[in-house]
Every structure is written in structure tokens, then in C-alpha cells.
Amino acid sequence: MKAISVSGAGEETGHAHPRHPHAAGHEDEEAGLLSSNGNAAAAATGGHGAPPTGAAGATATIEPRAGAPSPKPSLLSAPTIGGVPTVLVAGMCYCAASGSMVLLNKHALNPKSFGFTAPNALLAFQCTLAVALVKLCEALGYVKPQPFRRELVRVWFPVNLIFVAMVGSSFYALQHVGVAMVTVWKNLSNVVTAACDVLIYGKRYTAAVWATLALMLVSAGVGAYTDLSFTWSGYGWQIVNCGATSAYALYLRSVMDRVAEHTTDRRRMDEFSMVLYNNALSVPPVLVLMLAFGEHRGLLDQPALRNPAFAAVACLGGLIGFGISFSALWFLSQTTATIYSLVGALNKIPVAIVGIVLFHEASSPQNLASIFIGLGAGILFVYAKAKGR
């Protein structure tokens, strides 16, 4: 089986998903994390990694670089599948994977669902699962990640520590904050990243971009103020997540060229190598966090661990988080960077609605209005940014 080459795709992290793959993946979560693992992606929205990718419905998002060559995996190049355009099938798979990643992690971490109180333990499990899945795909010839090298680990480990902070904080936020508000607040990482772009890199944005960012900021503030389930701990973790997501995007951008000096082909690390490195190197820091938060005490006595439904949710979340890596790359290979980002922003709307209904999240007309204004601002942000290029 021919290995999928992903060099050049998603080389520059943006403000909204790849959704990069998390420990097992979370959006923008949701894309944000492609290099991380679906969780990040979803962490941002929720997840681990590359992002697409993350684990918590923590998705940073990967914003493809304008003009970057799109990967064209030979197995996915058919113009139609069962009479349905391939780009439509790819987009639906991407939306389903990133959206369900957030919802599954919320279900696993929701105190009202299983009562599981060890988010770091769940993160460690999903990181380990992601590593196993990457190695399995490598053995089958689907991908060819970078081998572990001391120099590469030394350069990458600081990125990994930020990654752990991003995905871990998204897990804690999902414990106490509703899916809809997590999604809205995740947009604030765009504000932080844009401000740092201006201050650090001297980048310029149009007035329309700043207007949409201001709308995101106002809607997030009003949403938190009108949140009937508001907790300082939940929103505190969400603030940490926004900062970590922006730091991940900004630092990853600066370190990618240095990483290329130590790869076997002297090119930037591809997304699946990021998944492997992020998740493998995350396990030790996450184990330290488990000790620091006291999760090791009584972990094996948690009733959720004896609940088959919890095991199914945890495993399925990890599998889907990992699958975000493939679905995001597939979709990106079939469409443009702008459409990819726009679909990711639009996908947040049904995810927010399903989260409110599925988890019976208490709300009010004012809170609902702020949620949809914030999500709408995210869509306008993608449009304004694309138009301003």
C-alpha cells in the first residue's frame, strides 16, 4: 500500500482548527489541530494535536497556507464515490469526525454522564491509542512518519508541552462548560493569535477582520455573562485553553523550519509525524499531571472504568480523533484552503445545537443569541480574512 505523503499540507497553523489531530485528535476542533491529533482539533474545540488534532473537543485549527500544494492521495482521487462527488463525501467525513469528537469527549467528561473525574487519565489513554494507531498505519504502509531522533525530540519537546497544556485545558473546560460556549470561546484564540501576529510578526489585517474579531470578543463576554451554568473554574480553564491554543499556533510556526533541519528528508514535519511526536511525547507530562492533580489515587476504583458504555465512548473518541487526521487531509486535497476553513466554521453551528440538546444545557434567549452571533462572527472572520489576502 502506498504511503500517504502530506508534506506541504497545513504547514502553517492558522487561527481556527486543523482542528489538528489530538491525542487522539479535538477542532478548532477543530483543525487546528491536524498536526496534533483530532482531539486538539476538537480540543480547540476540544482535542489533541495537529488540527487538526486534540482530544477534548479541544481543536486548534490548521489553516492551510495559501498557494501550498494540496496532497493527492491516490486512493482518494476518484471524482465520485457511489455517484456522490468526492469533495462532498470528504467534507461530510471531516465535519462528522470533528463534530463527533467534541461531543464524545464532552460525554466522557460530563459529570452527569459517567462521573469520571480523571481527565488527565483519559488524555493519557487517548495519547497512547493515537501512537498505536499511527504505528499500525505505518506498518500497513499508509503513512511514513519521521522516526524518533534525539535532535528532533529536543527541538519538538517545547511544542509538545504547549500541546499538552492546550489539550489538557480543553478537557477540564469541557467538564464544566457547555459545548456551545466552549465552541464560542474557542474563537477567542483567533483574537489572541491575530494580536500576536501584529505585535510579533508585524502582520497587518483589514478593518473587516478586526471587526469580526471584536464581535467574537463581545459575544464571548455576553455569552459567559448570560450562561446559566457559569463557573469560574470552567471559564478559567477555557481562558487557559485560548492562550495555549494561540501559543501552539504561533510557536509551531516559528519552530517548523528548525525542525526541518533534523528530519530525514530535510523537509518540514508532516501532520502524521506531528501526531506521533505530539502524542508519544505527551504521555510523560500527562502522567506527571495525573500525579500533581491526585488522579492516581483511586483511579482504578472509578465506577466509570467498569462501565462498558464509558469504555466504548473513550475508545470511539480516540479512534475518531485519530481519524480527523485522515479526513482533514482528504478534504483539504479536494478543495481550497478557504472552503476548508469556511466549512470548519460552519460545522460549529450544528455541533453547538446538538450539544445544547444532547446534554440538556440550560440556556436563555440572550445566551442563545450570543452563541449564534459568536459562531456567525467566526464564519465572517474566515470570509474577511480570505478577502483581505
C-alpha positions as CSV (number, residue, x, y, z in Angstrom):
1,M,0.0,0.0,0.0
2,K,1.4,3.4,-0.9
3,A,2.2,5.7,1.9
4,I,0.3,8.9,2.0
5,S,2.5,12.0,1.6
6,V,1.3,15.0,3.4
7,S,4.3,17.3,3.2
8,G,3.2,20.8,2.3
9,A,-0.3,20.5,3.6
10,G,-1.2,22.5,6.7
11,E,2.3,23.7,7.1
12,E,1.2,26.9,8.7
13,T,-1.1,26.8,11.6
14,G,-3.9,29.4,11.5
15,H,-6.4,30.6,13.9
16,A,-9.3,28.5,13.6
17,H,-8.9,24.1,13.7
18,P,-6.8,21.9,11.9
19,R,-8.5,21.4,14.0
20,H,-5.1,19.3,14.3
21,P,-5.2,15.8,15.5
22,H,-5.1,15.5,19.2
23,A,-4.1,12.8,21.5
24,A,-6.3,11.2,19.6
25,G,-7.4,14.3,17.8
26,H,-10.1,17.8,19.0
27,E,-11.4,21.5,16.1
28,D,-10.7,24.2,16.0
29,E,-11.5,21.4,16.8
30,E,-11.4,21.5,15.4
31,A,-8.3,21.6,12.7
32,G,-6.5,23.1,14.4
33,L,-5.0,20.6,15.4
34,L,-4.2,18.3,12.3
35,S,-0.7,18.0,13.4
36,S,-1.8,17.2,16.8
37,N,-4.4,14.7,16.6
38,G,-8.1,15.1,16.3
39,N,-8.6,16.0,19.8
40,A,-6.9,19.1,19.7
41,A,-8.7,19.9,16.9
42,A,-11.6,19.1,18.6
43,A,-9.8,20.4,21.8
44,A,-9.6,23.6,20.5
45,T,-12.8,22.7,20.1
46,G,-11.9,20.1,22.2
47,G,-8.5,18.0,21.2
48,H,-5.0,16.7,20.6
49,G,-3.0,17.7,18.1
50,A,-2.3,18.5,14.9
51,P,-5.6,20.1,13.8
52,P,-6.2,19.3,13.0
53,T,-5.9,17.4,16.1
54,G,-6.7,17.0,20.0
55,A,-8.7,15.4,22.5
56,A,-11.2,17.2,24.2
57,G,-13.2,18.8,21.9
58,A,-10.2,20.9,22.1
59,T,-9.4,21.6,18.2
60,A,-6.8,24.1,17.3
61,T,-7.2,24.6,13.7
62,I,-4.8,24.2,10.9
63,E,-5.1,26.9,8.4
64,P,-3.6,25.8,5.1
65,R,-1.1,28.2,3.6
66,A,-2.3,30.0,0.5
67,G,-0.7,28.5,-2.5
68,A,0.6,25.4,-0.7
69,P,0.4,22.3,-2.9
70,S,-2.5,20.0,-1.9
71,P,-1.7,16.4,-1.3
72,K,-3.5,14.0,-3.7
73,P,-3.5,10.5,-2.1
74,S,-4.0,8.0,-4.9
75,L,-6.6,6.0,-3.0
76,L,-8.8,9.0,-2.6
77,S,-8.6,10.6,-6.0
78,A,-11.8,9.3,-7.6
79,P,-14.1,12.2,-8.7
80,T,-17.2,10.4,-7.4
81,I,-18.0,7.8,-4.7
82,G,-21.2,6.0,-5.4
83,G,-22.3,8.8,-7.7
84,V,-21.7,11.4,-5.0
85,P,-18.9,14.0,-5.6
86,T,-15.8,13.0,-3.8
87,V,-15.3,16.5,-2.3
88,L,-18.8,16.3,-0.8
89,V,-18.1,12.9,0.8
90,A,-14.7,14.2,2.1
91,G,-16.3,17.3,3.6
92,M,-19.1,15.2,5.3
93,C,-16.5,12.9,6.8
94,Y,-14.4,15.8,8.0
95,C,-17.5,17.5,9.6
96,A,-18.8,14.3,11.2
97,A,-15.4,13.4,12.6
98,S,-14.6,16.8,14.1
99,G,-18.1,17.4,15.4
100,S,-18.5,13.9,17.0
101,M,-15.0,14.2,18.6
102,V,-16.1,17.2,20.7
103,L,-19.4,15.6,21.6
104,L,-17.9,12.2,22.6
105,N,-15.3,13.9,24.8
106,K,-17.9,16.0,26.4
107,H,-20.0,12.9,27.1
108,A,-17.0,11.1,28.6
109,L,-16.1,14.1,30.8
110,N,-19.5,15.3,31.7
111,P,-20.1,14.8,35.5
112,K,-23.7,13.9,34.7
113,S,-22.8,11.1,32.3
114,F,-20.3,8.7,33.9
115,G,-19.0,10.6,36.9
116,F,-15.4,10.1,35.6
117,T,-13.1,12.6,37.4
118,A,-9.7,12.0,35.9
119,P,-9.4,14.0,32.7
120,N,-5.6,13.5,32.5
121,A,-6.0,9.8,32.7
122,L,-8.4,9.9,29.7
123,L,-5.9,12.1,27.9
124,A,-3.1,9.6,28.6
125,F,-5.2,6.8,27.2
126,Q,-6.1,8.6,24.0
127,C,-2.5,9.7,23.5
128,T,-1.3,6.1,23.8
129,L,-4.1,4.9,21.5
130,A,-3.1,7.6,18.9
131,V,0.5,6.4,18.9
132,A,-0.5,2.8,18.5
133,L,-2.8,3.7,15.5
134,V,0.0,5.7,13.8
135,K,2.4,2.8,14.2
136,L,-0.3,0.4,12.9
137,C,-0.8,2.6,9.8
138,E,2.9,2.8,9.3
139,A,3.2,-1.0,9.4
140,L,0.4,-1.2,6.8
141,G,2.1,1.3,4.6
142,Y,-0.5,4.1,4.7
143,V,1.8,6.7,6.3
144,K,5.5,7.2,6.8
145,P,6.1,9.3,9.9
146,Q,9.5,10.6,10.9
147,P,11.5,8.2,13.1
148,F,12.3,9.2,16.7
149,R,15.6,11.1,16.7
150,R,17.2,12.7,19.7
151,E,17.8,16.1,17.9
152,L,14.2,16.2,16.7
153,V,12.8,15.3,20.1
154,R,14.9,18.1,21.7
155,V,13.5,20.7,19.2
156,W,10.0,19.4,19.3
157,F,9.5,18.9,23.1
158,P,8.7,22.6,23.9
159,V,6.0,22.5,21.3
160,N,4.7,19.3,22.9
161,L,4.5,20.9,26.3
162,I,2.3,23.7,24.9
163,F,0.3,21.0,23.2
164,V,-0.4,19.2,26.5
165,A,-1.5,22.5,28.0
166,M,-3.8,23.1,25.1
167,V,-5.5,19.7,25.1
168,G,-5.5,19.2,28.9
169,S,-7.1,22.6,29.5
170,S,-9.8,21.8,26.9
171,F,-10.6,18.6,28.8
172,Y,-11.0,20.5,32.0
173,A,-13.1,23.2,30.3
174,L,-15.4,20.6,28.8
175,Q,-16.1,19.2,32.3
176,H,-17.7,22.4,33.4
177,V,-18.7,24.4,30.3
178,G,-21.3,23.6,27.7
179,V,-20.3,22.5,24.2
180,A,-21.9,25.7,22.6
181,M,-20.0,28.1,24.9
182,V,-16.7,26.1,24.6
183,T,-17.1,26.5,20.8
184,V,-17.8,30.2,21.0
185,W,-14.9,30.8,23.4
186,K,-12.6,28.8,21.3
187,N,-12.9,31.5,18.7
188,L,-11.1,33.9,21.1
189,S,-7.8,32.1,20.3
190,N,-8.2,33.9,16.9
191,V,-8.2,37.3,18.7
192,V,-5.1,36.4,20.7
193,T,-3.3,35.0,17.6
194,A,-4.1,38.0,15.5
195,A,-2.9,40.4,18.1
196,C,0.4,38.4,18.5
197,D,0.7,38.3,14.7
198,V,0.7,42.1,14.7
199,L,3.0,42.6,17.7
200,I,5.5,39.8,17.0
201,Y,5.4,39.4,13.2
202,G,4.3,42.8,12.1
203,K,1.4,41.3,10.1
204,R,-1.5,43.6,9.0
205,Y,-5.2,42.8,8.9
206,T,-8.1,44.6,7.3
207,A,-10.7,46.5,9.3
208,A,-13.2,43.8,8.4
209,V,-11.1,41.2,10.1
210,W,-10.7,43.3,13.3
211,A,-14.5,43.9,13.2
212,T,-15.2,40.2,13.2
213,L,-12.7,39.6,16.0
214,A,-14.3,42.4,18.1
215,L,-17.7,40.7,17.5
216,M,-16.2,37.4,18.7
217,L,-14.9,39.1,21.8
218,V,-18.2,40.8,22.7
219,S,-20.3,37.6,22.0
220,A,-18.0,35.5,24.2
221,G,-18.3,38.0,27.1
222,V,-22.0,38.3,26.8
223,G,-22.3,34.5,26.5
224,A,-20.4,33.9,29.7
225,Y,-22.4,36.6,31.5
226,T,-25.7,35.1,30.5
227,D,-24.6,31.5,30.9
228,L,-26.9,29.9,33.4
229,S,-24.3,27.3,34.3
230,F,-21.4,29.7,34.7
231,T,-18.5,28.5,36.8
232,W,-15.2,30.4,37.4
233,S,-13.3,27.1,37.2
234,G,-14.8,26.2,33.8
235,Y,-14.2,29.5,32.2
236,G,-10.8,29.8,33.8
237,W,-9.7,26.6,32.1
238,Q,-11.2,28.0,28.8
239,I,-9.1,31.1,29.1
240,V,-6.0,29.0,29.6
241,N,-7.0,26.9,26.6
242,C,-7.4,30.0,24.4
243,G,-3.9,31.2,25.4
244,A,-2.4,27.7,24.9
245,T,-4.0,27.3,21.5
246,S,-2.6,30.6,20.3
247,A,0.8,29.8,21.7
248,Y,0.8,26.5,20.0
249,A,-0.1,28.1,16.6
250,L,2.5,30.8,17.0
251,Y,5.3,28.7,18.3
252,L,4.7,25.9,15.8
253,R,5.0,28.4,13.0
254,S,8.4,29.6,14.3
255,V,9.8,26.1,15.0
256,M,8.9,24.3,11.8
257,D,11.9,25.5,9.9
258,R,14.2,24.4,12.7
259,V,12.5,21.0,12.8
260,A,13.3,20.6,9.1
261,E,17.0,20.7,9.8
262,H,16.7,17.4,11.7
263,T,14.2,15.4,9.6
264,T,15.3,12.6,7.4
265,D,14.3,14.4,4.2
266,R,15.2,17.9,5.4
267,R,11.6,19.0,5.0
268,R,9.0,20.3,7.5
269,M,7.4,17.6,9.6
270,D,4.2,16.3,8.1
271,E,0.9,16.0,10.0
272,F,1.2,12.4,10.9
273,S,4.7,12.8,12.2
274,M,3.3,15.6,14.4
275,V,0.6,13.2,15.6
276,L,3.2,10.6,16.5
277,Y,5.5,13.0,18.2
278,N,2.8,15.0,20.0
279,N,1.1,12.0,21.4
280,A,4.2,9.9,22.3
281,L,5.9,12.8,24.0
282,S,2.7,13.8,25.7
283,V,2.4,10.7,27.8
284,P,5.2,11.5,30.4
285,P,4.0,15.1,31.0
286,V,0.4,13.9,31.3
287,L,1.4,11.2,33.8
288,V,3.1,14.0,35.8
289,L,-0.2,15.9,35.7
290,M,-2.0,12.9,36.9
291,L,0.2,12.8,40.0
292,A,0.0,16.6,40.5
293,F,-3.8,16.5,40.4
294,G,-4.0,13.4,42.5
295,E,-5.8,11.4,39.8
296,H,-3.6,8.3,40.5
297,R,-5.3,7.9,43.9
298,G,-8.4,5.8,43.5
299,L,-8.2,5.8,39.7
300,L,-8.8,2.1,39.3
301,D,-11.8,2.4,41.7
302,Q,-13.7,4.8,39.5
303,P,-17.1,3.3,38.6
304,A,-16.8,4.6,35.1
305,L,-14.0,2.2,34.4
306,R,-16.3,-0.8,35.0
307,N,-19.0,0.7,32.7
308,P,-18.8,-0.7,29.1
309,A,-20.5,2.4,27.8
310,F,-17.7,4.6,29.1
311,A,-15.1,2.3,27.6
312,A,-16.9,2.5,24.3
313,V,-17.1,6.3,24.4
314,A,-13.4,6.7,25.4
315,C,-12.2,4.3,22.6
316,L,-14.5,5.7,20.0
317,G,-13.4,9.2,20.8
318,G,-9.8,8.2,20.4
319,L,-10.4,6.5,17.1
320,I,-12.4,9.4,15.7
321,G,-9.9,11.9,16.9
322,F,-7.2,10.0,15.0
323,G,-9.5,9.7,12.0
324,I,-9.7,13.5,11.9
325,S,-6.1,13.4,10.6
326,F,-7.1,11.5,7.5
327,S,-10.5,13.2,6.9
328,A,-9.0,16.6,7.1
329,L,-6.2,15.8,4.7
330,W,-8.6,14.1,2.4
331,F,-11.0,17.1,2.4
332,L,-8.1,19.6,2.0
333,S,-6.8,17.6,-1.0
334,Q,-10.2,18.0,-2.7
335,T,-10.9,21.7,-2.1
336,T,-9.4,25.1,-1.4
337,A,-8.0,26.4,1.8
338,T,-10.8,29.0,2.1
339,I,-13.6,26.4,1.6
340,Y,-11.8,24.1,4.1
341,S,-11.8,26.9,6.8
342,L,-15.3,28.0,6.0
343,V,-16.7,24.5,6.3
344,G,-14.9,24.2,9.6
345,A,-16.5,27.4,10.9
346,L,-20.0,26.4,9.6
347,N,-19.7,23.0,11.2
348,K,-19.6,24.6,14.7
349,I,-23.2,25.6,14.4
350,P,-24.8,22.1,14.3
351,V,-22.2,20.9,16.9
352,A,-23.4,23.7,19.2
353,I,-27.0,22.9,18.7
354,V,-26.5,19.2,19.2
355,G,-24.5,19.9,22.3
356,I,-27.3,22.0,23.8
357,V,-30.0,19.4,23.0
358,L,-28.0,16.3,23.8
359,F,-26.6,17.4,27.2
360,H,-29.7,19.5,28.2
361,E,-27.6,22.6,28.6
362,A,-29.5,25.3,30.4
363,S,-29.8,28.5,28.3
364,S,-31.7,31.7,27.9
365,P,-32.7,33.7,24.8
366,Q,-29.8,36.2,25.5
367,N,-27.3,33.4,25.8
368,L,-28.5,31.6,22.6
369,A,-28.3,34.9,20.7
370,S,-24.7,35.5,21.9
371,I,-23.8,31.9,20.9
372,F,-25.1,32.2,17.3
373,I,-23.7,35.7,16.9
374,G,-20.3,34.4,18.0
375,L,-20.5,31.5,15.6
376,G,-21.6,33.8,12.9
377,A,-18.6,36.0,13.6
378,G,-16.4,33.0,13.1
379,I,-17.8,32.5,9.6
380,L,-17.4,36.2,8.8
381,F,-13.9,36.0,10.1
382,V,-12.9,33.3,7.6
383,Y,-14.6,35.3,4.8
384,A,-13.0,38.6,5.7
385,K,-9.5,37.0,6.1
386,A,-9.8,35.3,2.7
387,K,-11.0,38.5,1.0
388,G,-8.1,40.5,2.6
389,R,-5.4,38.3,1.2
